[in-house]
Amino acid sequence: MAPKRNAQTAHSVSPIPPTPKSTTTTTSTSTTSTTPTIPTSLLPASLKSNAGAGPGPSTTSQSSSTSGAGVQNWDKIVQSVLAQYVETTPQRTKLLDAFLGFLVVVGGVQFVYCVLAGNYPFNAFLSGFSATVGQFVLTASLRIQTTEANKGDFPAVSPERAFADYVVCSLILHFFCVNFIN
């Protein structure tokens, strides 16, 4: 069945292409101002030069520079957090963090595959996804137990014992996941 045309889309076809419409906009300025007036003595030096300009193009440049400053602040925060992480985090913890990131990616790929391609052997998807989530939980607990800042929370657990527990629990987890596949 052919789609119906409404009055707006039913137009004649001409060999001459239409001319592009102008995208200029006109702005009108009013004499009444809704923004409060700030004395120039209270403004920072960078804004004092634009204080007498009134509402106009300079106001939009101020707001865009303000939003740019907000983005720059977030960039500085992210850079300082990343620099602090690189400088103070031990190599073992960075390795565990990389493995945790890998597990997140693998779990995401499994989920997307299940959504796009289907989940015909559902127990296989469930087993693989459960193994990924379970390994993530075990690795996160190993990271918590072996971090130097958490030594006070786990006084009786040495890093060697935490790793041994991690290996044993990983073996048990994967044993159940393999048996669940059938």
Residue, then its C-alpha position, 0 to 999 in steps of 0.5 A: m500500500a502506498p503511503k498517503r501524501n499530505a498537503q505539505t509534502a505534495h509539491s511539484v518537482s521542478p528541474i531548478p533546485p530550491t535556493p537555500k534559505s537564509t539562516t540569519t536571525t534578527t534580534s531585537t533589543s528592548t529598553t527594559s533590562t531584566t538582569p540586575t546591575i552589578p557595580t563595576s567595583l564588585l566585578p573581577a578585572s577580566l569583566k570590568s572592560n565589558a561592564g558598560a557594554g550592556p546586554g548584547p554579544s558580549t553577554t553571550s561570550q561571557s556565558s560561553s567563557t563561563s561554561g568553558a571554564g566549567v569544562q576546564n575545571w572538570d578537566k583539571i579534576v579528572q587530570s588531578v585524580l588520574a595523576q594521584y592514582v598513577e602516583t600512589t596506587p601500587q602496581r598490584t592494585k593497578l593490575l587488579d583494576a585492569f582485570l576488573g575493567f576487562l571483566v566489565v567489557v566481557g560482561g557488556v559484550q556478552f549482554v549485547y550479544c544476547v540482545l542482538a543475536g538471541n539467547y538460544p542456549f540460555n543456560a550457556f549465556l547465563s553460565g557465562f554471564s554469571a562467571t563474569v559477574g562472579q569473577f568481578v565480585l571476587t576480584a573486587s573483594l581481593r582488591i579491597q582486602t589487599t589495598e594498603a589503606n584497608k589494612g585496619d579493616f582486615p587485620a587477620v588477613s594477609p595478602e597471601r591468604a586473600f589471594a589463596d581464598y580468591v583462587v579457591c573461590s574462583l575454582i568453585l565458581h567456575f566449577f559450578c558455571v561449567n556444570f551449569i552449561n550441561 
